[in-house]
């Protein structure tokens, strides 16, 4: 039993804060442990840089792989359309019985209104192209027209024995490469004279339907690139100088059907008054509704009588050539009437 302190004695000294000291030590140890754990989980600076470099390298590889894949151009295959390549080589006959791809349906009867001058010109601008045929130091020229977004028809005598040609027009924006798929066996005057050409890149902004029925005195328009006209076009000179985006202006002439004749072997011909010249070969002759009625092919000049006669092969002869090649042009049987 402790003795009581005498009256007036000094109080006992306070105890030292050992508890607070222990807590501080524990906190320091905890922070040290956390630092050690964090250091163990975080790679050193050099390791992080190596990982970043590896990630960048993987990104470069992926970018290169994606760049090597040709993107699908939505214009090359519109919704609902299935494009099949045409088999064959230049001047080689198509396989017997090769099925032709189906053409889109059009009304079988009725009539359609003629196009205005501006609408007809725009329609032909989109569907007609200059055909350039390089031959050593020489450059052949002609005209062609699209029957599908990548298939073009011209004359055989324009491309002759060449396997590839170049296409240009204001609507195409730049020069395009094209492959000659098939030609008729000859190109004598009054006989079948056709070539089927496939544009290898891009698509044409317009195509031409056909109309097999045509009458005398019906109005027609010839579209093409006659050399006597385009040789003075500055855009044509820029094209020849290497400007791939330049193209001569399309030349359009109006006339009427003068006569409906038959050539060698019954080849149906249209004699018309729409002026054509060298360079128009293979170009379209269209009616007032913008449908192809013939392919301008040759002229007959009688100097003694100062007469100049223009000839086009009628559309039905072209249809026969296309069907034998496994291709089709869409035919519109409606009347072209102002009624």
C-alpha positions in Angstrom: 0.0 0.0 0.0 1.5 3.3 -1.1 2.1 6.1 1.3 0.2 9.3 0.6 2.3 12.2 -0.5 2.8 14.9 2.0 1.0 18.1 1.6 2.7 20.7 -0.8 5.0 18.1 -2.6 5.7 18.6 -6.4 3.7 16.3 -8.8 5.4 13.4 -10.5 6.8 14.1 -14.0 4.5 13.3 -17.0 5.1 10.0 -19.0 7.1 10.3 -22.4 5.0 9.9 -25.6 6.2 6.4 -26.5 2.9 5.6 -28.2 3.1 8.5 -30.7 6.7 7.5 -31.6 5.6 3.9 -32.3 2.8 5.2 -34.6 5.3 7.4 -36.5 7.7 4.5 -37.0 4.9 2.3 -38.2 3.8 4.9 -40.8 7.3 5.2 -42.1 7.6 1.5 -42.4 4.2 1.4 -44.2 5.3 4.1 -46.7 8.6 2.3 -47.3 6.7 -0.9 -48.0 4.3 0.9 -50.4 7.3 2.5 -52.2 9.0 -0.9 -52.6 5.8 -2.5 -53.9 5.2 0.3 -56.4 8.8 0.1 -57.6 8.3 -3.6 -58.1 5.2 -3.1 -60.2 6.5 -0.2 -62.3 9.1 -1.1 -65.0 12.2 1.1 -65.2 12.3 4.0 -67.7 14.3 2.1 -70.2 11.7 -0.8 -70.2 8.8 1.6 -70.8 10.6 3.2 -73.7 11.2 -0.2 -75.2 7.6 -1.1 -74.9 6.5 2.2 -76.5 8.9 1.6 -79.4 7.6 -1.9 -79.9 4.0 -0.5 -79.9 4.9 2.1 -82.5 6.6 -0.5 -84.7 3.4 -2.7 -84.5 1.4 0.3 -85.5 3.6 1.0 -88.5 3.3 -2.7 -89.6 -0.5 -2.6 -89.3 -0.6 0.7 -91.3 1.4 -0.8 -94.1 -0.8 -3.9 -94.2 -3.9 -1.7 -94.4 -2.4 0.4 -97.1 -1.7 -2.7 -99.2 -5.4 -3.6 -99.2 -7.3 -1.9 -102.0 -10.4 -0.2 -100.6 -13.7 -1.0 -102.2 -14.9 2.0 -104.2 -18.7 2.3 -103.6 -19.1 3.6 -107.1 -17.7 0.4 -108.6 -20.5 -1.8 -107.3 -23.6 0.1 -106.5 -26.2 -1.6 -104.2 -28.0 -4.4 -105.9 -25.6 -4.6 -108.9 -23.3 -7.6 -109.5 -20.4 -6.9 -111.9 -18.9 -9.9 -113.7 -15.7 -9.6 -115.7 -15.7 -10.2 -119.4 -13.5 -13.2 -120.3 -11.4 -13.3 -123.4 -8.4 -11.6 -125.0 -8.2 -9.0 -127.8 -9.4 -10.3 -131.2 -10.3 -13.7 -129.6 -13.9 -15.0 -130.0 -15.9 -15.4 -126.8 -16.7 -18.9 -125.7 -19.7 -20.4 -127.5 -22.9 -20.0 -125.6 -21.4 -17.7 -123.0 -24.3 -16.1 -121.1 -24.6 -12.4 -121.2 -25.2 -10.5 -118.0 -28.8 -9.3 -117.6 -29.6 -5.7 -118.4 -31.8 -3.6 -116.2 -35.5 -3.7 -117.2 -37.1 -0.7 -118.9 -40.7 -0.2 -119.8 -41.6 -2.2 -122.9 -44.1 0.3 -124.2 -45.0 4.0 -124.0 -43.0 7.1 -124.9 -40.4 9.4 -123.5 -39.8 13.1 -124.0 -36.8 14.4 -125.8 -34.0 16.0 -123.7 -33.3 19.7 -123.8 -30.2 20.8 -125.6 -28.4 21.3 -122.2 -29.5 18.0 -120.8 -28.5 16.1 -124.0 -25.1 17.7 -124.1 -24.5 16.8 -120.4 -25.7 13.3 -121.0 -23.2 12.8 -123.8 -20.4 14.5 -121.9 -20.7 11.9 -119.2 -20.9 8.8 -121.5 -18.4 9.7 -124.2 -14.6 9.4 -124.1 -11.6 10.2 -126.2 -9.7 7.0 -127.2 -5.9 7.5 -127.4 -3.9 4.7 -129.0 -0.1 5.1 -128.5 2.0 3.6 -131.2 5.7 4.3 -130.8 6.1 8.0 -131.7 2.6 8.2 -133.1 -0.7 8.7 -131.4 -3.9 7.4 -132.9 -7.2 9.0 -131.9 -10.9 8.0 -131.9 -14.0 8.2 -129.9 -15.9 5.6 -127.7 -18.9 5.5 -125.5 -19.8 3.6 -122.3 -22.5 1.0 -122.2 -21.8 0.1 -118.6 -19.8 2.0 -116.0 -16.6 0.3 -117.1 -17.3 -1.1 -120.6 -16.8 1.1 -123.7 -17.5 0.5 -127.3 -15.6 1.9 -130.2 -14.5 1.0 -133.8 -12.1 -1.8 -134.4 -10.1 0.4 -136.8 -9.5 2.9 -134.0 -7.7 0.3 -131.8 -6.6 -2.1 -134.5 -4.3 -4.7 -133.0 -3.5 -2.9 -129.8 -4.2 -4.7 -126.5 -4.5 -1.5 -124.4 -5.5 2.1 -124.9 -6.0 5.3 -122.9 -9.3 7.1 -122.3 -9.8 10.7 -121.5 -12.7 13.1 -121.0 -13.7 16.1 -118.9 -16.1 13.8 -117.0 -13.5 11.2 -116.2 -11.3 13.9 -114.7 -8.0 12.1 -115.5 -6.6 9.7 -118.1 -7.6 6.1 -117.5 -6.0 2.9 -118.7 -8.2 0.4 -120.6 -7.9 -3.1 -122.0 -9.2 -4.2 -125.4 -11.2 -7.3 -124.7 -12.5 -8.2 -128.1 -12.8 -6.9 -131.7 -14.6 -7.9 -134.8 -12.5 -9.9 -137.3 -12.3 -7.0 -139.7 -13.0 -3.4 -140.3 -13.8 -3.1 -144.0 -16.2 -0.3 -144.9 -19.8 -1.5 -144.6 -18.9 -4.5 -142.5 -19.0 -5.0 -138.6 -16.4 -2.7 -137.1 -16.5 -2.9 -133.3 -14.2 -3.2 -130.3 -15.1 -3.8 -126.7 -12.9 -2.1 -124.2 -12.8 -2.3 -120.4 -11.6 0.7 -118.3 -9.3 -0.7 -115.6 -9.7 2.0 -113.0 -12.7 4.0 -111.8 -16.1 4.2 -113.4 -17.8 6.4 -116.0 -20.3 8.9 -114.7 -22.8 8.1 -117.5 -23.8 5.3 -119.9 -25.9 5.2 -123.1 -29.0 3.1 -123.6 -29.8 2.1 -127.2 -32.8 2.4 -129.4 -33.0 0.1 -132.4 -35.9 1.9 -134.1 -35.1 5.0 -136.1 -36.9 6.6 -139.0 -35.9 8.9 -141.8 -35.9 12.6 -141.0 -35.5 11.8 -137.3 -33.2 14.3 -135.6 -29.8 12.9 -134.5 -26.7 14.2 -132.7 -23.1 13.0 -133.3 -20.7 13.2 -130.4 -16.9 12.8 -130.7 -13.4 14.3 -130.9 -12.7 15.1 -134.6 -9.0 15.9 -134.9 -9.7 18.9 -137.1 -11.5 20.5 -134.1 -9.6 19.2 -131.1 -6.1 20.0 -132.5 -6.7 23.7 -131.7 -8.1 23.0 -128.2 -5.6 24.2 -125.6 -6.8 21.5 -123.2 -5.9 18.9 -125.8 -2.4 20.4 -126.1 -2.0 20.3 -122.3 -3.0 16.6 -122.4 -0.4 15.8 -125.0 2.1 17.7 -122.9 1.5 15.4 -120.0 -1.4 17.0 -118.0 -3.5 13.9 -117.2 -6.3 16.1 -115.9 -6.8 17.9 -119.2 -9.1 16.7 -121.9 -10.5 18.4 -125.1 -14.0 19.6 -125.2 -16.5 17.1 -126.7 -17.7 18.2 -130.2 -21.5 17.8 -130.9 -23.2 18.2 -134.3 -26.8 18.0 -135.2 -28.5 16.5 -138.2 -31.2 14.2 -139.4 -31.4 10.6 -140.7 -31.1 10.8 -144.5 -31.3 7.2 -145.5 -31.4 3.7 -144.0 -29.2 1.3 -146.0 -27.6 -2.1 -145.9 -23.9 -2.7 -146.2 -22.0 -5.8 -147.0 -23.8 -9.0 -145.8 -26.9 -6.9 -144.9 -25.1 -4.7 -142.3 -27.7 -2.1 -141.3 -26.4 1.5 -141.8 -27.7 5.0 -141.1 -26.8 7.7 -143.6 -27.2 11.1 -141.7 -26.3 14.7 -142.0 -24.7 15.3 -138.6 -21.1 16.3 -139.6 -18.4 13.9 -138.6 -14.7 13.7 -139.4 -11.5 11.7 -138.6 -11.5 11.2 -134.9 -15.3 10.7 -134.7 -14.8 7.1 -135.5 -16.4 4.9 -132.8 -18.4 7.7 -131.4 -22.2 7.6 -130.7 -25.0 8.8 -132.9 -28.0 9.4 -130.6 -31.6 10.4 -131.0 -33.3 13.4 -129.4 -33.9 11.3 -126.2 -30.1 10.6 -125.9 -30.3 6.9 -126.9 -27.7 5.4 -129.1 -29.1 4.6 -132.6 -25.8 4.1 -134.4 -21.9 4.1 -134.2 -20.3 6.6 -136.4 -17.8 4.7 -138.5 -16.9 6.2 -141.9 -17.6 9.0 -144.4 -17.8 9.1 -148.2 -16.5 12.2 -149.9 -17.3 12.9 -153.6 -15.1 15.9 -154.5 -16.5 16.2 -158.0 -19.9 17.0 -156.5 -18.7 18.5 -153.3 -20.7 15.9 -151.4 -19.9 14.5 -148.0 -21.9 11.6 -146.6 -21.8 10.3 -143.0 -22.4 6.7 -142.1 -23.1 5.0 -138.8 -23.6 1.3 -138.1 -27.0 0.8 -136.6 -27.4 -0.2 -132.9 -28.8 -3.7 -133.6 -25.5 -4.7 -135.3 -23.6 -3.6 -132.2 -26.0 -5.7 -130.0 -25.1 -8.8 -132.0 -21.4 -8.2 -131.4 -21.8 -7.6 -127.7 -23.9 -10.7 -127.2 -21.2 -12.8 -128.9 -18.7 -11.2 -126.5 -20.8 -12.0 -123.4 -21.8 -8.3 -122.8 -25.0 -6.3 -123.1 -26.1 -2.8 -123.7 -29.5 -1.8 -122.3 -32.1 -1.3 -125.0 -35.0 1.2 -124.6 -37.9 0.4 -126.9 -40.0 3.4 -126.1 -40.9 6.1 -128.7 -39.1 9.4 -128.4 -42.0 11.8 -128.9 -42.8 15.4 -128.0 -46.5 14.5 -127.6 
